[in-house]
């Protein structure tokens, strides 16, 4: 599925560098490639093209499309069994069979596949251990349904769903950290911020501390910390210049991908 064999260009340890920080670095390259995360016997992959996630896969049986459709209520147990029986010994895709059996309409199959890919993506943001590599090169997705989600939106949505708020504050330097804006308005369109998210971003002015931003609305303190961390990883905000002068050794976010070579 990944095409010709290529050597990973980067390698990172999740115990040292958080996944959102790795993805933000990869996003800057805007090149096609595969992000592979491995922990124990589990392997999950994110397929990228020009800054967009176009597919995701997992080696875990629980993450299979069929199990996802049954678990999420898209298929009943009886429908699932019927589809699996028809698929046994066949090389056909499950989505095709679901349409043929009239269990789901074509648009429902596409939406289900998109939701399934997203579920794999969000699950990765809960990983705190494992090795992540990025291999450059256009992935071969022949026969697979392609989606298209800007990687920057994936970072925002993934952090919202899985990040630990307490560890996030520590990564950003502590509750007294001053933050300032660092974005152009055109960047916000691709990031796809919702109204409340933009309201929080607008409150970042270089004068309010991280604590003040987290407790001043429109989110709960924990959710605001998640959002601000995602903004920081994507470079939409940064530690204020005055804070950097006053506390040059402060604990800002450190992004570190180790070359395998």
N, C-alpha and C positions, 0 to 999 in steps of 0.2 A: 504493500500500500504506500510505502514511502518512496518507491522508485529505486533508482540506483543507490548503492551503498555509499554513504558519505560519513565522514568523521565529524563528531560533534564539535562545534566551534566554541562553545562555552559550557561550563559545568559549575553548578552551585549546590551548596548544602543548605537545606531548609532550616537547619539549626543555627545557621549563621546569617542567612539572608532570606527574608520573607518572600514568598511567591509574588505578591503584588510589586515588590521592588524589582524583581527579575523581569517580570512582564513589562514594566514601564521602560526598562532599558532596552528590551527587545523591540518594543513599540517604536522607539526612536530610529531603529534601523529600517523599518518599513520594507523588509525583505521577506520573501516566502521561506517557510521552513516549518519544522516540527519541534514543539516543546514536549519533552518526554519526562514525566515524573515517575520515579520508582521508589516504592517503600515496601520492603518485605517481598511478598509474591505478587503485589499489585503494581500494575503499570497503567498509567493514564497518559493520553497524548492529546495535544492541542495542535490543530493544523492551521497554519497562517498563510495569508496571501495579502501583500500590500497593506498591512496594518489591520486586517480583518480576520476574525476567526471564521473559518469556513466549515470546520467539522471538529469533532472530538470523539475519542474512543476510550474504552476501558477494558482491561483483561478480566475484571471481576464479573462473575456470573450474575450477581445481583444488579449489575449495571447494564445488563443486556436490554435491548429495546422491548422484547416481549415481557420481561419481568417488570420493566418500568411501566408499560401500558397497563398491566394487571394491577400493579401496586397503586398507580395513580387513578384507577377507576375508568380508564378509557376502554378497557376490555373486562368482561366478567370472567370468572374462572372457566365457565363453559366455552366462551368464545376463545379464550386463550388456548385451551386444550384442543379445540377444533383447528385453530391456526397451526399449532405445533404438530398436530397429526398430519395435516396437509403438507407441512414443510419437511417432515421426516424423509430423509433420503433425497431431498431436492436441493439444488443449488440456488433456488430462487430467493429473492429478498423477501423478508417478512412483510414489508410495506405493500409489495405487489399482491401478495396473497390476501392481505386484509381487504384490499380493494376488490379483488376477484370474488372473495367470499361475501362481499357487501357488508362487512363488519364495520368498516369506516369508509367515508367518502374520501376522494383524493385530497381535498383541502384539509381534512382532518388528519390524514396520514402525514402530510407535510408539517402541520402544526405540532403533531405529536413528536415527530422526529426532531423538530427544533427544540421543543421542551426537553426531550431526552438529552440532546447535546448540552443544553444549558444546565441540566441537573448534574451531568458529569463535570462541567466546568465549576459549578458552585461547590461541589464536593471537594475539589482540589484545594480550595481556600481554607479548609479545616485542617489540612496536613501541616504539622509542625516539625515533622522529620521526613527525611527522604532526600534523594539526589535528583536534581533537575538538570537536564541538558537541552541545548538548543542546537539543532542541526539545520543549516541553511540549504535550501533547495526546494523547488516547487513540489509539493506532495502529489502523488498519483491518487486521485479520488474517483477513478473510473467506476461507475456503477453505484456510487454513493450520492445521497442527496446532499446538496451543498446549502449551507446557510450563510449569512453574512452579518456579523456583529462586529462593530469597531472594537478593537482590543481595549481601548481606553474605557469603553462602556463596560466591558467584562471586568476590568479592574474595580470600577466603582461598584458594580452590582455584587461582585464576589466578596469584596470587603464588607459591604453592608450585611451580607448573609452569614459570614463565618468568622470575622476577626474578633479576637479577644480585646475588649476595650482597655483593660488595665495594661496589657503588654504594649498596646498601641501608644498610650500616653508616654510610656517609658521610652519607646523608640523615637518619639517626637521631642524628647528633652525634658518632660515634666510639666506640671500644671502651670508654672509661671512663664513658660515659653511665650514670647511675643511672635505673632505671625503677621505677615504682610502679603497683599495680593501680588501675583506674578503671572498674569494671564492676559491674553488678547481676547476680545469678545468673540471673534470668529472661532477660537478654539472650543468655546463652550457648546457650539452647535453639534460638533461631532461627539463630544462627551455626552450630550443628551441629558443635561441636568434637569431634574424636575423643579417645579416652582419652589418648594421648600428647600431643596438643595441649593438652588441659586440664592435664596434668601440668606442661608447660612454663609455661603461663600461671600456674599455682599457685606457681611458683618466683619469680615477680616480686613482690618485697616492699619495694622502695624502698631496699634495701641492696646488692643484687648489681649489679655493673656489666653492661653489655651483653656484654662479653667473658666474664664468669663465667657468664652465662645461656647463652651460645652454646656453651660448652665443658663445661657440667655435665650434659648429657644432657636428654632422652632421644634427641635428634636429633644428626646431625652438625652441626658449627659452621655450615656454609653453610645447611643446612636450617633450623636454629634461627633464624638471622638472618632468613630469609624469613618464618618464622612470626611472629616478634616484630615485624617491620615491618608485617605484615598486622594484627596486634593493635593496633599503634599507630595505623595509618590508620583503623581502625574505632573508635578511642577506648576500647578495652578496657584499654589501658595508656597511660601518659604519662611524660614525664620527671619525676623526683621533685621535690617542692617544695624539698628541700634543695639539689638540683643546680641548680634555677632560681635560688635565692638566691646560690649560690656562683659560678655562671657565667651571669649574666643574658644574655650575648651569645652563648651556645652555639647550635650549629646544630640546632635542632629541625626537625621536619617543617613545611614551609611549604606550605599549600594555597592555591592561587591560581587562580581561574577569572576570566577577563576577560569583562566584559560586551561584547557586540558593539555595543551602542548607544553 
